[in-house]
Each structure stands twice: as C-alpha cells, then as structure tokens.
Amino acid sequence: MASSFQRVVERYIVGNYDAMRRICEPLQRFFGINYFTYHHIDNDGMYRVLVSRPDWAEHYVANEYYMRDPYLRHPSCFESSGVLFWPALASDHYARTVLKAGREGFDMDHGLLMVDKRPDGCHFYGFTTRRHNAAIYQLYLNERSLLRAFITHFHREAAPILKRVYEDPIDLGSIKGERFFEESNLVPEASQELKWQFLASLGQSGELAAVERLSPRERECVGMSAMSCRRIAEELELSQRTVEHYLDSAKDKLGLESKAELVEHSKLWGELGLLEK
C-alpha cells in the first residue's frame, strides 16, 4: 500500500519541487510559512495530494503516517467547510510521533488546515511555519482572506501539475479500511435553521428577508460580487452574460442601484453566513 504513496511522492512532489517552491515563495517571503499542502478526497475515497516539501513527504510516507492521520477520512466525516488547527484532533500518539517529528525534525509547527467541503468531496489546504513564529496566529485569525488569495493563486499556477495528479489518484479508502470511515465530529456545523433563528433573535430579520428573495445562483454570484463578472463566470463555469443577469436580478430584488452597493451588502451577509445555500 505504501507503493501508491511512494509513486505519487516521486512523480509529483519530488518531480515538481522547483515549480512548487516558486508557487509558494510568497508564503515564505511575507509570512515565514515553510510548508503548504493541498489534498483532495472524493466521495469514492480517491485521494490526490501535492505538497511543497519533498523531505517531509518522503518521511511521512516512509513511516506510514497516513494510516493514523486524523484528517485523511471520508468526506462524510466532515460536516462542513471550516478551519482547524492541526493539534485539535490529534491523539496523544499522533502528537508524540507525527507532530513532534514535523516540529523537531523539519521545523514545521503551528499548523492550520482549511477545509473546503464541496459536492465532489473535500479539498484541504494546510500551512505550517517555524517553531518560533507563533505570530503566525495573527494571520490565521485575522487575515485568512490572504490565505484564500494564495489558494486561488495555487490552483491557477499549479493547474498543469494538478491535472496529472488528478489522473493518478490513490485509493485511500482501500488502504485505510475501517479507519477511513471512522466517525468523528470534524468541523462541526450549526444547522442553517439554527443560524437564521439566532440572527432573527438579534434583530436581523430584515437582512434575512432580503436574502430570502434571492435564488441559490443569485446568492452565489452576490457572494462573489467583489470580483469582476468575467472572473465570477470563470469560477462558476458560466457565461459572463449569465453572471451579469444574476447580479442585475439580485439588485432589482434588493432595491439596489449599483454593484458597489451589492458588494457592501455581500460583505455583511457573508460575515453573517446568510449567503450559504
């Protein structure tokens, strides 16, 4: 079973080290982030991974850490998208072995994992920094939009590599067996009904009523309205004309005159979680 992981490490992680170092250079230069990992687990248990450090990838695979990794589970184990700090779900054994090895042998500490749950499975984005760079939590807590901007940059720049990675997945479900489906409350989520009831109790009924008038596609476009229509169209795989139609329709329903007003409202609604479908 290790052979599948070894193949991926040799072909895609070692083989693309220079490209990944270039792509991730802004993380290191501006924030001291010394490791980035992307992996995707689909609903069939197929796993794709690309990381910035072959030295850690080789160590991770050689020691079969993937068998005990609490985050390498079926997407159904993750209730929603969210953010996790690496030690949060680590067992004592995992903390004493994997996290300790990363910290002491590779100077990788203060790990953050951003989970993006979608219909096709879960996408994961991980970041670490040096042991003595505890100031990174200011970025993690206050400036995650910068990390999301990097994620967009990563997908754009690494697209040719990711295409090959996606064509050569690892069957993680078969490798991990029952552990892959081990239930755990990963990224707990308040129900949408509970969120709306809570916000209504805070006097947000007007905002809720406004959002209720939007279709799911209109909400999606409104949530991205700070971007250009062309960019939104690319992200959602729609035509630019269709995106413009959704935004115009949203403005009409909300009684807004300009896109600037729409962007202002979308920021507030996004923070309140009102644009979630």
N, C-alpha and C positions, 0 to 999 in steps of 0.2 A: 504493500500500500504506500510505502514511502516513495516508491519509484515514481508515482504520479506527481508528487510534490517536487521531487528532485528534478524531474523533466521540466516543470514549469520554472523552477528557480534557474536552471541552466539556460533555458531557451529565452525566457522573457525578462527575468530580473537581472541576472548577470549580463546577458546579451544586450540589454538596453540601459546599462548603468549610466553611461555618458549622457544619454538623452534624458533620463530621469533626474540626474544631477542638475542638468541645465534647467529643466522644467521647475524643479523645486528650489532653485537657487534663491529666489526672493524670500522664501520662508526662512532660510538660514541667515540671509544678509540682514533682514529687517527685524526678525523676532528670535533668532537663535534656535529655530525649530530644526532639529537634526535628523528627523525621520518622519516620513509620510507613507501611509499605506492606504491603498484602495482595494476593497474586495467586494464581490457581489455574489450573493447566494440566491439562486432562483427557487421557485416553488417545487421543482423536481429534484432539488438537492445538488444541483450542479454549481460548482464553485470556480470563480475567476479571481485572480489576485495579481496586483502589481505594486511593488514597494520600491522605495528609494535606496535601500541599503542591502546589497547582496550579502554582506558579512552577517547581519542579523538573520536574514532569510535562511542562509545555509545552517546557522546554528539552530534556529527554530525547527527546521526540518530534520536535521541530524538527531535531535533529541525528541522528536515526535511530540512537540508541544501542542500541536493541533489537536491531539486526542483529548487534551484537558482544557483547551481554550474555551472559556465560558461564552464567548461571543460567536463561535462557529456553530450555530444551531439553525434549525429550520426557521424560515421567516415567520411561521405561525407563533414562534416563541416570543416574537417582538410585537407588542400590542400597537405600537405607533412609531412614528419618527421621533427623534429626540437626541439628547446629548448625555453621554455617560463618561465619568472619569474611570480610567482603567481599573483601579483597585476596588471599585464599588462592588463588583460581583465576584471578585477573586476569592477562591477558597484559601485557607491558610497554606495548603500545599502549593497552590499555584503562585501565591505571593512569595513563598520561600524559594521557589525554583525559577519560574519564568520571569516574574517581575524583578526579582533580585538579580538574575543573570543579565537582564537588559540594563538595569541600573549600574551594576558593578563592572560588568564586562564590556558594555558598549556605550556607557554614559547616556542612556535613554531613560528619562524619568518624566513625571508629571504628564502622563498620557491622557489624551482626550479622544473620545470616539463619537463622531456624529453619525447617526443612523437615519437613513432616508428610506422609509418603507413605501414601496410602490406596488401596483398590481402584479408586476413581474417578479417580485421578491424584495430583498433588502440590499441596499447599497451602503457601504460603510467607508468612512473616511477617518483615519487615525493620525494623530500628531503627537510627537514627544519632543522634549528638549533636554538640555543638560541638567544634571542633578542640582546644580547651584543656581538655576534660572527659575526660581519659584515665582518671579514677577510675571511669568507667562500666564498666570491665572487672571491677571488684569485683562489680557487679550481674550482668554477663553470666556470670561464672564461679560465683558463689556463691548467687545469688538468682533463678535463671531461673524458679522457680515463680511469682514475681511477674509476670513477663512472660507466663507461661501464663494467670495470672488475668486479665491485661489482654486477652488474646486471647479468652477467654470473654466478657468484658465487651463487646468489639468486636463479636463475632458477634451478641450479644443486642441491642445498641443500634443497630447498623447493618443489622439484618435487612431492613427495608423497602427500603433502598438496594441491598443486595446482591441482593435478589430481582430488581430491574430490571437490575442489572449482569449477572446470570446469564442473563437473557433476551436479552442483546445482546452476545454474545461476539465476540472477534477470532479469525480463523482464522490462528493463529500458524504452524502447520505450512506453510501455503501461502506465507506471507510470507517465512519464513526459509529454506525449501527444505532443502538438504542440511545446512546448519548446525544445523537443528533436531534432527537425529538424530546429530550429531557425538558419537562415543563419548568418554567421559571418566569417570574414577573419582570421581564426585561422591558424597559422603557414603559412604565405604567402610564395609562391614559385615562383622563376623566372623560366620561361619555359626552357627546355633543349636547345631549339634552341637559345634562348637569351643568355644563358650561353656560348654556343660554339661560337656564333658570337662575344661576348665580349672578350673571350680568344683569338680568332683569331686576333682581333684588337690589342692585347697585344703581338703579335709575337709568340703565342703558336701553330701555325699551324702544326708544326712537331709533337708535342705531340698529337694533335687531330688526325692526320693521323695515328699515331701508334695505338691509342686506337680503331680507326675505324676498324682496321683489326681484332679485337677480337670479338668472338661471345659473346652473353649475359652471357652464363655459364662461358666462359673463363674470362670475366671481373669480375664476381662474385668471382671466385677462386683466381684471381690475387689480388683482394681487400683484401682477407683473407690470402695471401701468407706468412705473418709473422708467422702464426700458422703452426703446423705440418699438414701433409697430413691427418693423422688419425683424428685430431681434425676437420679439414675442412669437412671431409667426414661425421663426426657425426653431425655437424651443418647443413649441406645441405642435409642430409639423402641420401648420395651417397656412393658408394663403394670407398675404398681408391685407388684402381686401376684407377677408373674413374677420380678421382681428379688428380692423377699423370698424366694421359693422358692430361687433360685440361691444366695443368701447363706446361707440355712439349710442347704442341702445341702452347701455348702463347709465350714461349721462342723462338720457331722456327720462329714464325711470326714477333717477335720483334727483332730478331737477337741477343738475349742474350745468354750468355754461362752458367750462374749459377742461382740458386734460389736466392742467395744473391743480384744479380743484379735486379732480378724481384721484390724482396721486396723493394729495393731502389726506383725503378720506381713507384711501387704501392703506396708508401707513398706520392710521389709528385702528382700522378694522383688522389689519394683520396682527398688530400687537395684542388685540383682544381675542384673536383666534376666530374671528367671525367669517373669514373667507374660506375656511376649511369646508370641503364638500361633504 
